[in-house]
Amino acid sequence: MNRIVLLASALLGVTGTLIAQEQPSNPLTISGYAEAYYLHDFNNPLNNTRPGFVYSHNRNNEVSVNLAFIKAAYNTQNVRANLALAAGSYMNANYAAEPGVLKNIYEANAGVKVSQKHNLWIDAGIFSSHLGFESAVGKDNWTLTRSLFADNSPYYEAGAKISYTSPSGQWFLSGLVLNGWQRIQRVDGNTTPAFGHQIVYKPNDKLTLNSSSFIGNDKADSVRQMRYFHNLYAIYQISAKFGLTAGFDIGMEQTEKGSSDYNTWYTPVLLAKYAPTARFSLTARGEYYRDEHGVIISAGDTPGGFDTFGYSLNADYAIFGNVVWRTEFRNLQGREATFANRSGNLLINSPTIATAIAVSF
């Protein structure tokens, strides 16, 4: 009898161990991020606010928080959800058109896996944008400030999407139905959904190719103007120390409702990053933005519209694994005098220097 009891106990112990090993880890995780910065604009603009086409790190001559959020994420094999509440100058600038509590929702979405055999998901809610290689989270970008490329296309979006990741992980495909061009709540009088796609191809660990689009109207139906936008970029990690990123955005919008004529804007950008050590890196950026008719960036009465070249040099130092100190010099140079100083005079150049500390957990 004692042998039987001992054997049963041993079997129960083994079974208990196996069950314990099969139990998934806690599906709920809490994370956070905060980025404090100081930026000096040598033009010293009125009200200490950078030009209206700058939506990230846009406060001048003051210590400010660009973005700080706390996030809860829930992930299982078949269900996922995210909720992040945020504050900062980025939120003030980008969410200005959103009503009430929506101004502080950085992310809020839920998804369900709809196939047992394939990595196929349907998600709905508020997401980071599917356009561009730069996000609002500074630590994830090669430069401290965002490019004109990123600042003037959506940072976030609301709607529903279906997405598929191939078994090899080389392909990611997504189709989206959206509330508009960087909108949580639709524009008053707008009943037309917007659409988008994203295709990401990663043939190996060094190369990422992306194609994304937006199609829709971001105005009331009475003045509907269809907008067509495409975002293309490539990231190539040549070696452990050197990487390149190249991007090109192009957009078209009807000149007026029902018209067959379109106003076009475009912007190329190139970044080169050199990391001689695991803690230190340098990034150089060149960019150009052309918006002759002021679809996205208005240049007022400036002949030829917004026509600007920019360059920057960025230095990063990882103080700890989750703490990065960043410093950047940047200059934007218009073809015409575009940038106002404190006296209201228009200047060709807009030089800035900025430094920031980014902490994540």
C-alpha positions in Angstrom: 0.0 0.0 0.0 2.8 2.4 0.9 4.4 1.7 -2.5 1.1 2.5 -4.3 0.8 5.8 -2.3 4.3 6.8 -3.1 3.9 6.0 -6.8 0.7 8.0 -6.9 2.3 10.9 -5.2 5.2 10.8 -7.6 2.9 10.7 -10.6 0.8 13.6 -9.2 4.0 15.5 -8.6 5.2 15.0 -12.1 1.8 15.9 -13.5 1.6 19.0 -11.4 5.0 20.0 -12.6 4.0 19.5 -16.3 0.8 21.5 -15.7 2.7 24.3 -14.1 5.2 24.4 -17.0 2.3 24.6 -19.5 0.6 27.5 -17.7 1.2 30.8 -19.6 3.0 33.7 -18.0 0.9 36.7 -16.8 -0.8 38.0 -19.9 -1.1 41.5 -18.4 1.9 43.8 -18.6 2.4 47.4 -17.4 4.9 49.7 -19.1 5.6 53.4 -19.3 7.6 56.0 -21.1 8.6 59.6 -20.4 10.7 62.1 -22.5 11.7 65.5 -21.1 13.4 68.0 -23.4 14.7 71.5 -23.8 14.8 73.1 -27.2 16.2 76.5 -28.3 15.0 78.0 -31.5 17.5 80.6 -32.6 14.7 82.6 -34.3 13.0 82.8 -30.8 9.4 82.7 -32.2 6.6 84.5 -30.4 4.8 82.6 -27.7 7.7 80.2 -27.5 6.0 77.8 -30.0 7.7 76.3 -33.0 6.2 76.8 -36.5 2.8 75.3 -36.9 4.0 72.4 -39.0 6.1 71.1 -36.0 4.0 68.8 -33.8 6.7 67.1 -31.7 9.2 68.9 -29.5 7.5 72.1 -30.4 8.1 74.3 -27.3 10.9 76.8 -27.3 13.1 78.0 -24.5 11.5 75.9 -21.8 11.9 72.5 -20.1 9.0 70.5 -21.3 7.7 66.9 -21.5 7.2 65.8 -25.1 5.4 62.5 -24.3 4.7 60.6 -21.1 2.4 57.6 -20.9 1.5 54.6 -18.8 0.3 51.5 -20.7 -1.5 48.3 -19.9 -1.2 45.5 -22.5 -3.1 42.2 -22.4 -1.9 39.4 -24.7 -2.9 35.7 -25.0 -2.8 33.4 -28.0 -6.2 34.5 -29.3 -6.9 37.9 -27.6 -5.0 41.1 -27.2 -5.8 44.6 -26.0 -3.9 47.9 -25.2 -4.7 51.0 -23.3 -2.3 53.9 -22.8 -3.0 57.3 -21.3 -0.6 60.1 -22.1 0.3 63.8 -21.6 2.9 66.2 -22.9 3.5 68.8 -25.6 3.1 66.2 -28.3 -0.4 65.3 -27.1 -1.3 69.0 -26.9 -0.2 69.7 -30.5 -1.5 66.5 -32.2 -4.8 66.0 -30.3 -5.9 69.6 -30.3 -8.9 68.7 -32.6 -10.1 65.8 -30.4 -12.9 66.4 -27.9 -12.7 65.9 -24.1 -11.0 62.8 -22.7 -10.0 61.7 -26.2 -7.1 64.3 -26.0 -5.3 62.0 -23.6 -5.7 58.6 -25.2 -2.5 57.5 -26.8 -3.6 54.0 -27.5 -6.9 52.0 -26.9 -7.6 48.9 -29.0 -8.6 45.3 -28.8 -8.1 42.4 -31.2 -9.1 38.8 -31.8 -7.2 36.1 -33.7 -9.7 34.8 -36.3 -7.8 31.8 -37.6 -6.4 28.8 -35.7 -4.0 27.9 -38.6 -2.8 31.4 -39.6 -1.6 34.5 -37.7 -4.6 36.5 -38.8 -6.1 39.2 -36.5 -8.9 41.7 -36.5 -8.3 44.8 -34.3 -10.3 47.9 -33.6 -9.8 51.1 -31.7 -7.1 53.8 -31.5 -3.6 52.8 -32.8 -0.3 54.3 -33.7 -0.3 55.2 -37.4 0.6 52.6 -40.1 2.3 55.4 -42.1 6.0 56.1 -41.7 9.0 54.7 -39.8 9.0 57.3 -37.0 6.7 57.1 -34.0 5.9 59.5 -31.1 8.1 57.4 -28.8 11.4 59.1 -29.2 13.6 56.2 -28.0 12.4 54.1 -30.9 13.6 56.7 -33.5 17.1 57.4 -34.7 16.8 61.2 -34.2 15.6 63.3 -31.3 13.1 65.4 -33.3 10.8 64.1 -35.9 11.3 64.7 -39.6 9.0 66.9 -41.7 8.1 63.5 -43.3 6.7 62.3 -39.9 5.4 65.5 -38.4 3.1 66.1 -41.4 1.5 62.7 -41.8 -0.6 60.9 -39.2 0.9 59.8 -35.9 -2.2 58.0 -34.8 -5.5 56.7 -36.3 -8.8 55.2 -35.2 -10.7 52.4 -37.0 -10.5 48.7 -37.6 -7.9 46.6 -39.4 -7.2 43.0 -40.5 -3.6 41.9 -40.4 -1.6 38.8 -41.4 1.9 37.8 -40.5 3.5 35.0 -42.5 4.9 31.9 -40.7 8.4 33.0 -41.6 7.8 36.5 -40.3 9.0 37.9 -43.6 5.7 39.4 -44.6 3.2 41.5 -42.8 0.0 42.5 -44.6 -2.8 44.8 -43.3 -6.0 46.5 -44.6 -7.6 49.3 -42.7 -10.9 51.2 -42.4 -10.3 54.6 -40.7 -12.2 57.6 -39.3 -10.0 60.0 -41.2 -6.5 61.5 -41.5 -5.2 61.4 -37.9 -8.8 61.4 -36.5 -10.3 59.7 -33.5 -13.6 61.5 -34.0 -14.8 62.2 -37.5 -15.0 65.7 -38.9 -18.5 67.1 -38.4 -20.6 66.4 -41.5 -18.3 63.6 -42.7 -19.9 60.2 -43.4 -17.2 58.7 -45.7 -14.8 56.1 -44.3 -11.2 56.3 -45.2 -9.1 53.3 -46.2 -5.4 52.2 -46.0 -3.0 49.4 -46.5 0.4 48.3 -45.3 2.8 45.8 -46.7 6.1 45.1 -44.8 8.7 42.7 -46.2 11.7 41.6 -44.2 13.7 39.2 -46.3 16.4 39.0 -43.6 17.5 40.7 -40.4 19.2 43.5 -42.2 16.5 44.8 -44.6 13.0 46.1 -44.1 10.8 47.4 -46.9 7.5 49.1 -46.3 4.6 50.3 -48.5 1.6 52.1 -46.9 -1.3 54.2 -48.1 -4.2 56.3 -47.2 -7.3 57.0 -49.3 -10.2 59.2 -48.1 -11.8 62.5 -47.5 -11.0 64.5 -44.4 -13.6 67.2 -44.8 -17.4 67.5 -44.5 -19.3 65.8 -47.3 -20.5 69.1 -48.6 -16.9 70.1 -49.6 -15.5 66.6 -50.1 -12.0 66.5 -51.5 -10.5 63.0 -52.0 -7.0 62.5 -50.7 -4.6 59.8 -52.0 -1.3 59.3 -50.0 1.5 56.8 -50.3 4.3 56.2 -47.9 7.4 54.2 -48.9 10.5 53.5 -46.9 13.5 51.1 -46.5 15.7 50.4 -43.5 19.0 48.7 -44.2 21.3 47.7 -41.4 24.5 47.4 -43.3 26.5 46.2 -40.3 26.2 46.2 -36.5 27.6 49.7 -36.5 26.1 51.3 -39.6 22.5 51.7 -40.9 20.6 53.6 -43.5 16.9 54.6 -43.7 15.4 56.2 -46.8 11.7 57.3 -47.2 9.5 59.0 -49.7 6.0 60.3 -49.2 3.7 61.6 -52.0 0.1 62.8 -51.7 -2.6 64.2 -54.0 -5.9 66.0 -53.0 -8.7 67.2 -55.2 -8.6 71.0 -55.7 -12.3 71.1 -55.0 -15.3 68.7 -54.8 -15.8 66.7 -58.0 -12.7 68.1 -59.7 -10.4 66.1 -61.8 -7.5 68.4 -60.9 -5.3 67.6 -57.9 -2.8 69.4 -55.7 0.3 67.4 -55.0 2.9 67.4 -52.2 6.0 65.2 -51.6 8.9 64.7 -49.3 12.0 62.5 -49.4 14.2 61.8 -46.3 17.5 60.0 -45.8 19.1 59.0 -42.4 22.5 57.5 -41.7 23.3 56.1 -38.3 26.7 55.1 -37.0 27.1 53.4 -33.6 30.8 52.9 -32.7 29.8 51.4 -29.4 26.7 49.7 -27.8 26.0 52.9 -25.8 26.8 55.7 -28.3 25.5 56.6 -31.7 25.5 59.4 -34.3 22.7 60.0 -36.8 22.8 62.5 -39.8 19.5 63.4 -41.6 18.7 65.2 -44.8 15.2 66.0 -45.9 13.1 68.0 -48.3 9.4 69.0 -48.3 7.5 70.5 -51.2 3.9 71.6 -50.8 3.2 74.2 -53.5 -0.5 74.6 -52.8 -0.4 74.3 -49.0 -2.5 71.1 -48.7 -0.6 70.0 -45.6 1.7 72.9 -44.8 0.5 76.4 -45.5 3.2 78.9 -46.4 0.8 81.9 -46.4 1.5 84.3 -49.3 5.0 82.8 -49.9 5.5 82.4 -53.7 5.7 78.7 -54.6 4.2 77.5 -51.3 6.2 75.6 -48.7 9.5 74.6 -50.2 12.0 73.6 -47.5 15.3 71.6 -47.1 16.4 70.4 -43.7 19.5 68.7 -42.2 20.4 67.6 -38.6 23.0 65.8 -36.6 22.0 63.7 -33.6 24.1 62.2 -30.8 22.7 59.5 -28.4 24.2 58.1 -25.3 22.6 55.2 -23.4 23.2 56.0 -19.7 21.5 52.8 -18.7 19.6 50.1 -20.6 16.4 52.1 -20.3 17.7 55.7 -20.1 18.9 57.6 -23.2 20.4 61.1 -23.3 20.0 62.7 -26.7 21.3 66.0 -28.3 20.5 67.3 -31.8 21.3 70.3 -34.0 18.9 70.9 -36.8 18.3 73.5 -39.5 15.4 74.1 -41.8 16.0 76.3 -44.9 13.2 77.6 -47.1 13.6 78.6 -50.7 11.8 81.8 -49.6 11.6 83.6 -46.2 9.2 81.4 -44.3 10.1 81.3 -40.7 9.0 84.1 -38.3 11.1 85.5 -35.5 9.9 87.2 -32.3 9.6 90.5 -34.1 7.4 89.0 -36.9 10.1 89.2 -39.5 10.3 86.3 -42.0 13.7 84.5 -42.3 15.0 81.8 -44.6 16.6 79.6 -41.9 15.2 78.0 -38.8 18.1 76.6 -36.7 17.5 74.7 -33.4 19.4 72.8 -30.8 17.7 70.4 -28.5 18.5 67.9 -25.7 16.3 65.2 -24.1 16.3 62.4 -21.6 14.1 59.4 -22.4 13.2 56.8 -19.8 11.2 53.6 -20.4 10.1 50.8 -18.1 
